[in-house]
Amino acid sequence: MVLDIQVKSPTAAKRVRTEFVGMDGTRCIILRYPDEGKWGNLKDAIYADNSMIVRFILEDETGEVIAFKSRILLVATKPTQLVFVTFPMAIQNQGLRSDKRTSTRTPVELSDGENGAPLFDALVLDISASGCRVGVKRSVQGGVKLTGKHLLLSIRPVKDNVYRLKGQVMNHKADEEYNYYGIKFEQGDEQINPLLSEILIDF
């Protein structure tokens, strides 16, 4: 998981990115020391007892930025560079989406947005006026890459009614069984509101 961390140095606050490594119960959180080749010298900002703000995006049904304040406990240099910080006493969250997403499990047929070639069947897991999240079985998808791709979505909230929307894949997550894709709809599609009305009735 990629994290955004903000630390104070004698001259200014620095915001850099790093990775979540793990945690020891509720005693501490372990982060990878940021790459100084990319972010510059951080020794004047990342040291024991200095404060830190950690932020990350929770990209699921909520689409929120989670943030918390912490304190650096230890900076380890061997066998690899790690930063140990205190477990947060409280967290704050802020929604990224201006529109609420509706959870659903609606069948959708995915096609190539450029040439209309059929790709595979999937499920719409949540949807809003601006986009949706779909799940595709990894066994069905195989090695086909979708990130960044333009797609045509044929969504069937009921058997005899199909809504066709165009959108672009903006992000990707996966578990052992499914690939999950966040898709942003193209602006001005007149089918979005009727589709939402039909799904909201069902759910």
Secondary structure, DSSP 8 states (H G I E B T S, - for coil): -EEEEEEE-SS-EEEEEEEEEEEETTTEEEEE---HHHH---TTTSSTT-EEEEEEEETTTT-EEEEEEEEEEEEE-SSS-EEEEE--S--EEEE--SS--EEEEEEEEEEETTT--EEEEEEEEEE-SSEEEEEEEHHHHTT---TT-EEEEEEEEETTEEEEEEEEEEEEEE-SSEEEEEEEE-TT-TTHHHHHHHHHHH-
